[in-house]
Structures are given as structure tokens and as C-alpha cells.
Amino acid sequence: MIVRFFTALDHKIGWFLNATALISSLMLVGLMLFLVAARYIFGWSIVGLLELIMMFGMWLYMVGSLIASRKREHLVVDFIQTNIRDRQIRRIHQGFLSLVTLVITLFFVYLSYRMLKWGMRRPQHTPGLSLPLWIPQSAIMFASVGCAVYALRDFIQSVIGYHPEPVVVAETDQQETN
């Protein structure tokens, strides 16, 4: 029951993240094309367009990092993990990595919270459109909280020994299973 609830919630969150990334991508590319066309074809100088592009770019990058964290496709160095042959040691190693990742993401949550809090106390705005800078800062906060939640998920799964994807196995173990 609980597993089905979290699976359904994960699918809805995944849909929302993908939709946000798609909209941000389309806006980013559309506004960039419009900016280039306006400047070099029509000779127009549109104030604030780069600020909008920056806002959509920040949200795209942060949502992209969250999508990668959700799918466990973020950058990893698996040299040690591929050379560990014992399953128990590999599980302990994965738990340790998950714990380190969780601690680091919680530190990022703290830092992004402080940045957003500082930005709210001393509001700053972009020069062209006077957009508040807490908009891109909130993207950083959103991504750091989301990544921390996924790091917690990965830590819990490594502690209970649940691996939703195939574990990277050393070459000798792969040959033994064939």
C-alpha cells in the first residue's frame, strides 16, 4: 500500500519535473531565437530579454539536476564499486556513498536556504525588468531540497538492501553468472 502510494507520487513528480523542463527549454530556446532575430535581423534592442532567458535557464538547469537525481543518472565515479566483488561489501560501500551524498545535499539545502533568506531580507532586482532575484534563487532551493529527498531515498534503499536497478558487478562476477 505504501509502496504503491510512493510509486504513484514519484510518477506524478516525474511528470511535473519533465513538464517543467520542457516548458523551460521551449521558453529558453524561443526567447533566445527571438533575441537573435530582434537584434540582428530587425535591429531592435529589447530591454530585459536576457534576464528572462537567465530565469528560464536557471530553472531548466536546476530541474534537470533534479531529474537526473530522480533517475539516478547523475555523475558517479564507480571505479571502486565495479572492482568490489563481495555483495555485502558492495552494499556497505553503496550505503556509505548514499550517506555522504545525503549529508552533502543537506548542506546544500542549508546554504540555499540562507541565500534565499538573505535575498528576501535584502531584495534585489534585475536592472531591466526589475524581476526579483529570489526567482532564480528559489530554483536553487527547489533543486537542493529535491536532491536531498532523493538522496534520502537512496540511503534508505541502500540500508534495507533494495536495489531498483541492476547493481554494477565486477567482470569476474558477470562471467560467473553467464
C-alpha positions in Angstrom: 0.0 0.0 0.0 2.7 2.5 1.0 4.9 1.4 -1.9 2.1 2.0 -4.4 1.5 5.4 -2.9 5.1 6.5 -3.2 5.4 4.9 -6.7 2.3 6.9 -7.8 3.7 10.0 -6.2 7.1 9.5 -7.9 5.4 9.2 -11.3 3.4 12.4 -10.7 6.5 14.3 -9.6 8.4 12.9 -12.6 5.7 14.1 -14.9 5.8 17.6 -13.2 9.6 17.8 -13.5 9.5 16.7 -17.1 6.8 19.2 -18.0 8.7 22.0 -16.2 11.9 21.1 -18.0 10.1 21.1 -21.4 8.4 24.4 -20.8 11.7 25.9 -19.6 13.5 24.5 -22.6 10.9 25.9 -25.0 10.9 29.3 -23.4 14.7 29.4 -23.3 15.1 28.5 -27.0 12.2 30.6 -28.1 13.4 33.7 -26.3 16.9 33.2 -27.5 15.8 32.9 -31.1 13.7 36.0 -30.7 16.6 37.8 -29.2 18.9 36.9 -32.0 16.3 37.8 -34.6 15.4 41.0 -32.9 19.0 42.2 -32.7 20.5 41.0 -36.0 17.5 41.0 -38.4 15.4 43.9 -37.1 18.0 45.9 -35.2 15.9 46.0 -32.1 17.3 46.2 -28.6 14.8 44.6 -26.2 15.5 45.5 -22.6 15.2 42.7 -20.1 15.1 39.8 -22.6 18.4 38.3 -21.3 17.0 38.5 -17.8 14.1 36.3 -18.8 16.4 33.9 -20.6 18.5 33.7 -17.4 15.5 32.9 -15.3 14.3 30.1 -17.5 17.9 28.9 -17.8 18.3 28.6 -14.1 15.0 26.7 -13.7 16.0 24.4 -16.6 19.4 23.6 -15.1 18.0 23.0 -11.6 15.1 20.9 -12.7 17.5 19.0 -15.0 19.7 18.2 -12.0 16.6 17.0 -10.1 15.5 14.8 -12.9 19.0 13.2 -13.1 18.9 12.7 -9.3 15.5 11.1 -9.5 16.6 8.7 -12.2 20.0 8.0 -10.6 21.7 9.3 -13.7 23.8 12.0 -12.1 27.6 11.8 -12.4 29.2 9.0 -10.5 32.6 7.6 -10.2 32.1 3.8 -10.0 35.7 2.6 -10.3 35.7 1.2 -6.8 32.2 -0.2 -7.0 33.0 -2.1 -10.2 36.0 -3.7 -8.5 34.2 -4.8 -5.4 33.3 -8.5 -5.8 31.7 -9.3 -2.4 28.0 -8.3 -2.4 28.0 -7.4 1.3 31.0 -5.1 0.9 29.4 -3.6 -2.2 26.2 -2.9 -0.2 28.2 -1.3 2.6 30.1 0.8 0.1 26.8 1.9 -1.5 25.3 2.8 1.9 28.4 4.9 2.7 28.2 6.7 -0.6 24.5 7.3 -0.1 25.1 8.7 3.4 27.9 11.1 2.1 25.6 12.2 -0.7 22.8 12.8 1.8 25.0 14.9 4.1 26.3 17.0 1.3 22.8 17.6 -0.1 21.6 18.6 3.3 24.4 21.1 3.5 23.3 22.5 0.1 19.8 22.8 1.4 21.2 24.8 4.3 23.2 27.1 2.1 20.4 27.7 -0.4 18.0 28.4 2.4 20.4 31.0 3.8 20.9 32.5 0.3 17.1 32.7 -0.3 16.5 34.1 3.2 19.2 36.8 2.6 17.6 37.6 -0.8 14.2 38.1 0.8 15.6 40.3 3.6 17.6 42.4 1.2 15.6 42.2 -2.0 17.5 42.8 -5.2 16.1 43.1 -8.7 17.3 42.7 -12.2 18.2 46.1 -13.9 16.0 45.8 -16.9 12.6 44.4 -15.8 13.1 44.7 -12.1 12.4 41.0 -11.6 13.2 39.8 -8.1 16.4 37.8 -7.8 14.6 35.3 -5.5 13.1 33.7 -8.6 16.4 32.1 -9.7 17.4 31.6 -6.1 14.2 29.7 -5.5 15.2 27.4 -8.3 18.4 26.5 -6.4 16.4 26.0 -3.2 13.9 23.7 -5.1 16.6 21.6 -6.6 18.6 21.3 -3.4 15.5 20.1 -1.4 14.6 17.7 -4.2 18.1 16.3 -4.4 18.2 15.9 -0.6 14.9 14.0 -0.7 16.2 11.7 -3.5 19.5 11.2 -1.5 17.4 10.2 1.5 15.5 7.7 -0.7 18.8 6.3 -2.0 20.2 6.0 1.6 17.1 4.2 2.9 17.1 1.8 -0.1 20.8 1.0 0.5 20.2 0.4 4.2 17.3 -2.0 3.5 19.2 -3.6 0.6 16.7 -2.6 -2.1 18.2 -2.0 -5.5 15.7 -0.9 -8.1 18.3 -1.2 -10.8 21.0 -3.8 -11.5 24.0 -3.4 -9.3 27.2 -2.8 -11.2 29.1 -6.1 -10.9 32.8 -6.7 -11.4 33.8 -8.5 -14.6 34.6 -11.8 -12.9 31.1 -11.9 -11.3 29.5 -11.3 -14.6 31.4 -14.2 -16.2 30.3 -16.5 -13.3 26.6 -15.6 -13.8 26.7 -16.3 -17.6 
